[in-house]
């Protein structure tokens, strides 16, 4: 005579079978590719900053900073010590807005190939004068054409400066290099990849002086949003002061989904490399025959009501 299983045993076995079945189903579904939505990379907006360059006047700069501040856009402002000293009162008011950090820039020549003694002298002079004029701390240095080389890194490290600028090496993308040899980061600025506007930074001036229109840079800026990180660059006496160029920036800022961040967020390292493997771009073909704007600067229409310093 067969013995029947007790109700307790049957219940235990049933629970075990049920749990094993659920585990098997979960394993199968977990191993299947997720086709229900975008990937993590697709969900993230690109990170970006503006880089403003100004050596001439503060009208366009104030207007640009105000428009950026209204949209929560952060940026870097590249200037020379002469400009800082000549416009200290206005620049201090602009900096109080709080969305800019200063790049102290040696503008008389690119630093490429200068000796250690020369670079030490000019970088020390540039940084100390800008800091004194604006009562601010400088964390990033550059020079004409965003230029830097290994000697620049050596000097920056000795001065405890965290970042140096470099002419772009990865087309539209901004790339942050960290050399193994130095405790300094290199910001390789976004560069134009469109043949007729090479080889400038992704900057309104680069298009303006190469007979381009605002629509040309807008198209390239829009493509730059496909990168993980990029910077838009403006000479603010153009981008903040000339109407059709300023309108281009407003359209770009108000149309694209971008995570506008500060220097330390954008400055996270993309590539750790020994110095000999970090590329240096020295292509800067700014010669008189290549500067051919379609509309002379004085004939470009100014912004009708630019934001004044006292309105910031």
Buried (B, 14 or more C-beta within 10 A) or exposed (E): EEEEEEEEEEEEEEEEEEEEEEEEEEEEEEEEEEEEEEEEEEEEEBBBBBBBBBBBBBBBBBBBBBBBBEEEBBBBBBBBBBBBBBBBEBBBBBBEEEBBBBBBBBBEBBBBEBEEEBBBBBBEEBBBBBBEBBEBEBBBBBBBBBBBBBBBBBBBBBBEBBBBBBBBBBBBBBBBBBBEBBEBBBBBBBBBBBEEBBBBBBBBBBBBBBBBBBEBBBEBBEBBBEBEBBBBBBBBBBBBBBBBBBEBBEBBBEEBEBEBBBBEEBBEEBBEBEBEEBEBBEEBEEEEEEEEBEEEEEEBEEBEEBBEBEEB
